[in-house]
Amino acid sequence: NFRGVGASTGAHDDGEGEQDDVRAALDVLGAEPGIRTLALLGYSFGAWAGALAASRYASVASQVLIAPPLAHYAFDALGARRIPTLVLCGTRDAYCAAPDLGRLAERFSWVESRVIDGADHFFHGKLYPLGEALREWLRDAAGGSR
C-alpha cells in the first residue's frame, strides 16, 4: 500500500510522494547483489505511479500495469522509455475502459494489452484469468522473447 492507504503511515501526496516511494523501493531492490534488471508491477493508482517512476529508471526492464485508471490520469510517461509493457483490464472496468486501453496500445506500439472478459476494476471473480494472463506474459518475458 502507498502512504496513507489501509494501515500504511503517512498521507496521500497526489502522486509525488508515491513516486518517491516507488523509486525508494527500486533503489533497495537494485542494490541487491546479482540484480541487474527489475520488473515493475502496479495496480490502479499504483500503475500510474509506477509508470511514472519506471520512465526515469534505467534498471526497470519491463512493467505490468493492472487496471490503470486511464479515465483519471495521463499515461504519457510510457513514451519516455520503450520497455516491454503489459496492460491488463476488464471489460467492466469503469476506470480503465477497453476502448481507452486500445487507444493507449495504438499510441505506444510496445504496449501489449489484454482484456479480461467480465472483470471489473477489482477483478472480482476473475482473479484466475488475471493471474493466467500475467503468468503467461511473465513466462514469455523470462524466456527471452521480450
Salt bridges, closest charged atoms under 4 A:
ASP14 OD1 - HIS12 NE2 3.67
GLU18 OE2 - HIS12 ND1 3.16
ASP20 OD1 - ARG23 NH2 2.59
ASP21 OD1 - ARG3 NH2 2.55
ASP76 OD1 - ARG107 NH1 2.79
ASP93 OD2 - HIS121 ND1 2.93
ASP100 OD1 - ARG103 NH2 2.28
GLU112 OE2 - ARG114 NH2 2.66
GLU112 OE1 - ARG146 NH2 2.53
ASP120 OD2 - HIS124 ND1 3.26
GLU132 OE1 - ARG135 NH2 2.67
GLU136 OE2 - ARG114 NH2 3.46
